[in-house]
Structures are given as structure tokens and as C-alpha cells.
């Protein structure tokens, strides 16, 4: 009787170890897949329109002057011109100089009438400014 009891205990222990191992394996695989997805988040490439050549201020944009480049999605905003919207910027005049390879932004086509705003855009290359610490009250 004692021998049967020991065999039952050992077989129950083995079954328990196997079940615990399967659960641990499942949890491990799930965790590794989630960690991989988290690491890739934001690095999926998304196409944007870029300048194929240097564009001086006042240049009318033609199809030959633009190109498409893939950029990680975390760096793409609504201010970037998407390839689907590229036809709408053709024959428009750029308000600021744009270097070859730089993404083309909608702000590059602002109808700038005020000299102050035009100068600000020239100084920043059409990029957004953050307030300087000295301008804080």
C-alpha cells in the first residue's frame, strides 16, 4: 500500500511540474512577443514627401523637385506632406528655403505677407520654435 502511495505521489508531482512548465513557457513566449512589439512601436516606416533638390525661397515646386522617403512613424506629424497629397503642392511657391532630403511641410507654403513672419521663417528654416528661457515672465 505504501508503495502505491509513493507512486501516486511521484506521478502527481510529475504532472504538476509538467503543467507548471507549460504555463511558464506560455507566459514567457507571450512576454517576449509583447517586448518585441513594444520595441518596434514607433519605428514602422511611413512615406513622406521630401525635397529632391535644394529649393530656394520663392521657387515654384515641380514634380522633378520632390521625392519620397520612408521615415519612422514617430517622426511623422500632420505637418508633413504625405505622398497622396503631393499633387496639391505642385506649382506652389515655397516661402522658405528647403534643403535636399528635408521633409516638405505644409508650413513651407504659407502665404507670408508680413515681413516679420517671413524673417522668422527664414531664420528657423520653416521649423517650429520653442520659447527661449529669457522670454519667460
Backbone torsions as a table, in degrees:
resi	resn	phi	psi	omega
1	UNK	NA	-40.3	-179.7
2	UNK	-65.9	-35.2	179.8
3	UNK	-65.4	-42.4	177.5
4	UNK	-64.7	-38.2	179.3
5	UNK	-63.9	-42.2	177.9
6	UNK	-65.4	-40.7	178.8
7	UNK	-64.0	-41.6	178.5
8	UNK	-63.7	-41.7	179.2
9	UNK	-62.9	-46.5	-178.3
10	UNK	-64.7	-45.2	-179.6
11	UNK	-66.2	-37.4	176.3
12	UNK	-65.4	-39.6	178.3
13	UNK	-64.7	-42.7	179.1
14	UNK	-64.0	-42.5	177.7
15	UNK	-62.8	-42.2	178.8
16	UNK	-63.2	-41.3	178.3
17	UNK	-65.0	-41.9	179.0
18	UNK	-63.2	-43.0	179.3
19	UNK	-65.7	-43.8	178.4
20	UNK	-63.3	-39.5	177.4
21	UNK	-63.8	-40.5	179.0
22	UNK	-65.3	-42.8	178.4
23	UNK	-63.8	-44.9	179.0
24	UNK	-62.3	-41.3	177.9
25	UNK	-62.6	-43.8	178.9
26	UNK	-61.9	-46.3	179.4
27	UNK	-62.7	-40.5	-179.9
28	UNK	-64.3	-46.9	179.2
29	UNK	-61.7	-43.2	179.0
30	UNK	-62.7	-42.7	-179.7
31	UNK	-65.0	-41.5	179.9
32	UNK	-65.4	-41.6	178.2
33	UNK	-63.5	-41.4	179.0
34	UNK	-66.0	-41.2	179.1
35	UNK	-63.4	-39.2	177.2
36	UNK	-64.9	-42.6	178.4
37	UNK	-65.1	-40.1	177.8
38	UNK	-63.6	-38.0	-179.2
39	UNK	-68.7	-33.1	-179.5
40	UNK	-84.1	-15.9	-177.0
41	UNK	-59.3	128.9	179.4
42	UNK	90.4	-9.3	-178.3
43	UNK	-107.6	8.3	174.3
44	UNK	-70.5	133.3	-176.0
45	UNK	-79.1	139.4	-179.3
46	UNK	-130.6	134.2	-177.8
47	UNK	-76.5	141.6	174.3
48	UNK	-136.2	161.1	177.2
49	UNK	-86.9	133.2	178.4
50	UNK	-126.8	162.7	175.3
51	UNK	-76.3	128.6	178.4
52	UNK	-82.1	-24.5	179.6
53	UNK	-136.5	165.9	173.8
54	UNK	-64.8	131.9	-179.5
55	UNK	-113.4	113.7	177.1
56	UNK	-75.9	159.5	176.2
57	UNK	-57.5	137.0	178.4
58	UNK	88.8	-1.7	-179.2
59	UNK	-74.0	132.1	173.2
60	UNK	-80.2	131.6	-173.8
61	UNK	-83.6	131.0	174.0
62	UNK	-119.0	168.5	-177.6
63	UNK	-60.2	-35.2	-178.4
64	UNK	-68.6	-17.6	-176.0
65	UNK	-90.5	-5.5	-178.6
66	UNK	-119.1	159.3	178.6
67	UNK	-146.6	179.4	179.4
68	UNK	-123.2	139.7	178.6
69	UNK	-139.3	146.3	176.6
70	UNK	-91.4	132.9	-176.8
71	UNK	-130.2	143.7	175.8
72	UNK	-55.1	135.2	-173.2
73	UNK	-58.2	-23.8	-179.9
74	UNK	-69.0	-16.2	179.3
75	UNK	-101.6	-0.5	-178.7
76	UNK	-98.1	129.1	178.5
77	UNK	-124.4	178.4	177.8
78	UNK	-66.2	-16.3	-179.4
79	UNK	-78.6	-15.1	176.0
80	UNK	-77.0	143.1	175.1
81	UNK	-83.2	124.6	179.3
82	UNK	-84.9	157.3	-180.0
83	UNK	-57.8	-32.2	178.4
84	UNK	-66.9	-25.3	-179.6
85	UNK	-95.8	0.4	-176.6
86	UNK	-56.4	-40.2	-180.0
87	UNK	-59.1	-27.3	-178.0
88	UNK	-74.9	-14.3	178.5
89	UNK	-99.1	-9.4	179.5
90	UNK	-65.0	141.4	-178.3
91	UNK	68.2	11.9	172.8
92	UNK	-92.8	158.3	-178.3
93	UNK	-99.4	131.1	177.9
94	UNK	-77.9	137.4	-176.8
95	UNK	-86.5	-18.6	-178.6
96	UNK	-137.1	157.2	175.4
97	UNK	-65.4	142.7	178.1
98	UNK	-128.7	128.7	-179.8
99	UNK	-81.1	150.1	176.7
100	UNK	-56.8	133.4	179.6
101	UNK	92.4	-16.2	178.6
102	UNK	-75.0	141.9	175.2
103	UNK	-62.4	142.7	177.1
104	UNK	-89.6	128.8	-178.2
105	UNK	-109.2	154.6	177.4
106	UNK	-61.7	-29.9	-179.5
107	UNK	-68.4	-15.7	176.6
108	UNK	-68.7	-13.3	-176.3
109	UNK	-114.1	17.7	177.9
110	UNK	-59.6	141.2	175.0
111	UNK	-82.3	88.6	-173.4
112	UNK	-85.6	116.1	-179.6
113	UNK	-109.5	-26.0	-178.2
114	UNK	-90.3	132.6	-178.9
115	UNK	-61.7	-37.1	-179.1
116	UNK	-61.7	-44.4	179.8
117	UNK	-68.1	-40.1	178.3
118	UNK	-60.6	-43.8	179.1
119	UNK	-64.4	-40.1	178.9
120	UNK	-62.9	-43.2	179.1
121	UNK	-65.4	-37.7	178.3
122	UNK	-63.1	-44.9	-177.0
123	UNK	-64.6	-35.1	-176.2
124	UNK	-97.2	-2.2	-177.6
125	UNK	68.2	26.0	179.8
126	UNK	78.8	10.9	-178.4
127	UNK	-95.1	158.1	179.7
128	UNK	-69.7	147.0	177.6
129	UNK	-107.7	147.2	169.9
130	UNK	-105.9	149.1	-177.4
131	UNK	-61.7	141.6	178.1
132	UNK	-79.6	151.9	-179.8
133	UNK	-61.3	-27.4	-179.3
134	UNK	-71.8	-25.1	-178.3
135	UNK	-82.8	-5.3	179.6
136	UNK	-74.2	142.5	-179.2
137	UNK	-68.8	NA	NA
